[in-house]
Amino acid sequence: MKKYIAIIFATMTSMSVFAHTGLTSSLPADNAMLMKSPEVIEVTFGNPVRLVSLSIANTKGEPIETAFKPSMEASDTFSYNLPMLMPSTYKVSWTIMGDDGHKMKGDFSFMVHAMDKMKGMKGMKDMKDKKMDHSEHNNH
């Protein structure tokens, strides 16, 4: 009898662990500071799950459009293309469902810096470092 109880307990424990799987990695990574807009958002979980919801919003709470649709098939990794993101901090919220119907929620954040806007500033710095010859403009 003790043997059967141990088997039932082990089975219930492993099912519980499966139901409580979580995010194991993301692209961009949690708290990443990016110098350009990421092309994709990717989430990976510890076990195959159904991704019920995935939303992305900037600092102002404005949603970012993706091609997300709730998954009918379980997988451990989900990936979606992103539009060009402006400099801001972004929060990604997700909800997953295990085979047992148990839902889990979580989120992570990343930041996109204004590096693309800074490209023109490098040229300005280079010009500042050079001596300007204005002699050709004196004849105006």
TIPAZA-146218 format. One record per residue (C-alpha): residue number from 0; x, y, z. Coordinates in steps of 0.05 Angstrom, whole numbers, plus 32768, in hexadecimal, padded with zeros to 4 digits. Last residue first. Example, Ala and Ser with C-alpha at 12.3 -4.5 7.8 and 13.67 -1.06 7.14 Angstrom:
! residues 2
(1 (8111 7FEB 808F))
(0 (80F6 7FA6 809C))
//
This chain:
! residues 140
(139 (825D 86CD 7C1F))
(138 (82A8 86CF 7C17))
(137 (82B7 86BB 7C5F))
(136 (8299 8675 7C54))
(135 (82D9 8658 7C36))
(134 (8300 866E 7C73))
(133 (82D2 8647 7CA3))
(132 (8303 860E 7CB0))
(131 (82E6 85E5 7CE9))
(130 (8316 85C2 7D16))
(129 (8302 8579 7D21))
(128 (82EB 855D 7D64))
(127 (82A6 857D 7D5E))
(126 (829D 855B 7D1A))
(125 (82AB 8516 7D38))
(124 (8279 8524 7D70))
(123 (8244 8538 7D3E))
(122 (824F 84F8 7D17))
(121 (8247 84CF 7D56))
(120 (8206 84F4 7D65))
(119 (81E6 84DB 7D24))
(118 (81E7 8494 7D3E))
(117 (81C7 84A8 7D81))
(116 (8180 84A2 7D67))
(115 (818C 8458 7D58))
(114 (81A9 844F 7D9E))
(113 (816A 8467 7DC1))
(112 (8169 842D 7DF3))
(111 (8138 83F3 7DF1))
(110 (812A 83D8 7E37))
(109 (8113 8394 7E4E))
(108 (80DE 8379 7E7D))
(107 (80C3 8336 7E95))
(106 (807F 831A 7EA5))
(105 (805B 82DF 7EC5))
(104 (801A 82B9 7EC6))
(103 (800A 8270 7ED3))
(102 (7FCC 824A 7EC0))
(101 (7FB9 8203 7ED5))
(100 (7F91 81DF 7E9F))
(99 (7FB2 819B 7EAF))
(98 (7FD9 819C 7E6D))
(97 (7FFA 81DD 7E84))
(96 (7FE1 8223 7E74))
(95 (800C 8260 7E69))
(94 (8001 82AA 7E74))
(93 (8033 82DF 7E5E))
(92 (8044 8328 7E6B))
(91 (807C 834C 7E48))
(90 (808E 8391 7E63))
(89 (80B4 83C2 7E38))
(88 (80E0 83FB 7E4C))
(87 (80E6 8431 7E17))
(86 (810C 8444 7DD8))
(85 (80DE 8435 7D9D))
(84 (80D0 83ED 7D88))
(83 (80D2 83D9 7D3F))
(82 (809C 83A3 7D37))
(81 (80A6 8360 7D59))
(80 (80A7 831A 7D3C))
(79 (808D 82E3 7D6A))
(78 (80AE 82A6 7D8B))
(77 (8092 8270 7DB9))
(76 (80BC 823A 7DDB))
(75 (80A7 81FF 7E08))
(74 (806E 81E8 7DDC))
(73 (8026 81D2 7DE7))
(72 (7FF8 81D8 7DAC))
(71 (7FB9 8204 7DAA))
(70 (7FE2 8243 7DB3))
(69 (7FC0 8285 7DC1))
(68 (7FCE 82B6 7D87))
(67 (8007 82E7 7D87))
(66 (8016 830C 7D46))
(65 (8032 8347 7D6D))
(64 (8018 838D 7D7A))
(63 (8038 83B5 7DB2))
(62 (8008 83CE 7DE7))
(61 (800E 8414 7E04))
(60 (8019 8411 7E4F))
(59 (8041 8452 7E4F))
(58 (8081 842B 7E5F))
(57 (8076 83FE 7E23))
(56 (8047 83C2 7E1F))
(55 (8050 837A 7E08))
(54 (801B 8344 7E0F))
(53 (801D 82F9 7E0C))
(52 (7FE0 82CE 7E1C))
(51 (7FCC 8285 7E1F))
(50 (8010 8266 7E0F))
(49 (8003 821B 7E13))
(48 (8038 81F5 7E38))
(47 (8073 81C8 7E2A))
(46 (80A3 81C7 7E65))
(45 (80D6 81F7 7E83))
(44 (80BD 8232 7E5B))
(43 (80DD 825A 7E23))
(42 (80C5 829F 7E0C))
(41 (80DB 82C3 7DCC))
(40 (80CE 830A 7DB5))
(39 (80EB 831A 7D72))
(38 (810F 8351 7D4B))
(37 (812A 8375 7D88))
(36 (812F 83C1 7D82))
(35 (8175 83DC 7D8A))
(34 (81A7 83EA 7DC1))
(33 (8186 83B9 7DF0))
(32 (8185 83B9 7E3C))
(31 (816E 8375 7E53))
(30 (8146 8373 7E95))
(29 (8129 832E 7E85))
(28 (814A 8312 7E46))
(27 (8134 8329 7E02))
(26 (8129 82F1 7DF1))
(25 (810F 82C9 7E2C))
(24 (8125 8290 7E58))
(23 (810C 825C 7E8A))
(22 (80C5 8276 7E91))
(21 (809E 824B 7EC1))
(20 (8085 8205 7ECD))
(19 (8051 81FF 7F04))
(18 (8024 81CC 7EE3))
(17 (805F 819F 7ED6))
(16 (8075 81A3 7F1F))
(15 (802E 8191 7F35))
(14 (802C 8156 7F05))
(13 (806F 813E 7F21))
(12 (8055 8144 7F68))
(11 (8014 8120 7F58))
(10 (803A 80E6 7F38))
(9 (806B 80E1 7F72))
(8 (8031 80E2 7FA4))
(7 (800B 80AC 7F7D))
(6 (804A 8081 7F79))
(5 (8059 808A 7FC3))
(4 (8011 8078 7FD5))
(3 (8015 803A 7FAA))
(2 (8056 8023 7FCC))
(1 (8039 8031 8011))
(0 (8000 8000 8000))
//
